C-alpha cells in the first residue's frame, strides 16, 4: 500500500501554497466543476498533494507531515544540511523535512 492523495484544508491558502512551494512542490491552480479553487502538486512517486480553502465543514486539525526533499534545498536563504529539520506551516502543522546526504 502507498498513499495516493493528501489534502490539507487551510484558512491561509496562499500562505500555505507559498510555504509548501518553498519546499520544492510545484502547484497548479485547479477547480473541479463548481467546487472551490485549490492548489495541487504531484510528488515524485505520483502522490497528489492538495491544498484547499477550509470551511465550516472541512478543516484539517493537528497533523504532522514528513517530506523528503532534494539535497541542497535553500529555505529562507539558507541551504539545509543533510538530516531532519522541523518547521511549522502557516497553520501551525509540524512539517519534518528530511534532507538526504549529497
C-alpha positions in Angstrom: 0.0 0.0 0.0 1.1 3.6 -0.6 -0.7 6.9 -0.2 -2.0 8.4 -3.4 -3.7 11.6 -2.2 -3.0 14.0 0.7 -5.4 17.0 1.2 -5.0 19.8 3.7 -7.6 22.4 4.4 -6.5 25.9 5.4 -7.8 29.4 6.0 -4.4 30.6 4.7 -4.5 29.2 1.2 -1.9 31.4 -0.4 0.5 31.4 2.6 0.4 27.5 2.7 0.9 27.4 -1.1 4.0 29.6 -0.7 5.3 27.6 2.3 5.0 24.2 0.6 6.2 25.7 -2.7 9.4 26.8 -0.9 10.0 23.1 -0.1 10.0 22.3 -3.9 6.4 21.5 -4.6 5.2 22.9 -7.9 1.5 23.7 -7.6 -1.1 24.4 -10.2 -4.4 26.1 -9.6 -7.4 23.8 -10.1 -11.2 23.8 -9.8 -13.4 20.9 -10.4 -16.8 21.9 -11.6 -18.3 24.4 -9.1 -16.0 23.3 -6.3 -13.5 25.6 -4.6 -10.4 26.7 -6.3 -7.4 24.9 -4.8 -3.8 24.0 -5.4 -2.4 20.6 -6.5 1.1 19.3 -6.8 2.3 15.8 -7.8 5.1 14.3 -5.7 7.9 12.2 -7.2 6.1 8.9 -6.6 2.8 10.2 -8.1 1.1 11.1 -4.8 -1.1 14.2 -5.3 -0.8 16.8 -2.6 -3.6 19.3 -2.5 -4.3 22.5 -0.5 -8.0 23.5 -0.2 -9.5 26.5 1.5 -11.1 25.5 4.8 -14.8 25.8 5.5 -17.1 25.1 8.5 -17.4 21.5 7.3 -13.8 20.9 6.1 -10.9 21.6 8.4 -7.5 19.9 9.0 -6.7 19.7 12.7 -3.4 18.6 14.2 -1.3 16.9 11.6 2.4 16.1 11.3 3.8 15.7 7.8 7.2 14.3 6.8 8.6 15.3 3.4 11.9 14.3 1.8 13.5 17.0 -0.3 16.4 17.1 -2.8 19.8 17.8 -1.3 20.8 21.5 -1.5 17.3 22.9 -0.8 17.6 26.5 0.1 14.9 27.7 2.5 14.7 31.3 3.6 18.2 32.0 2.1 19.8 29.1 3.9 20.9 25.8 2.4 19.5 22.9 4.5 22.1 20.5 5.7 21.6 16.7 5.5 19.3 15.4 8.2 15.9 16.1 9.7 14.6 19.7 10.1 11.4 20.7 11.8 9.3 23.6 10.5 5.7 24.8 11.0 3.4 25.7 8.2 1.3 28.8 8.4 -1.5 26.9 10.2 1.0 25.5 12.8 1.2 22.0 11.4 4.6 20.4 12.1 6.5 19.6 8.9 9.5 17.3 9.2 11.8 18.0 6.2 14.3 15.2 5.5 17.4 16.1 3.5 19.5 13.2 2.3 23.3 13.4 2.1 24.6 14.9 -1.1 
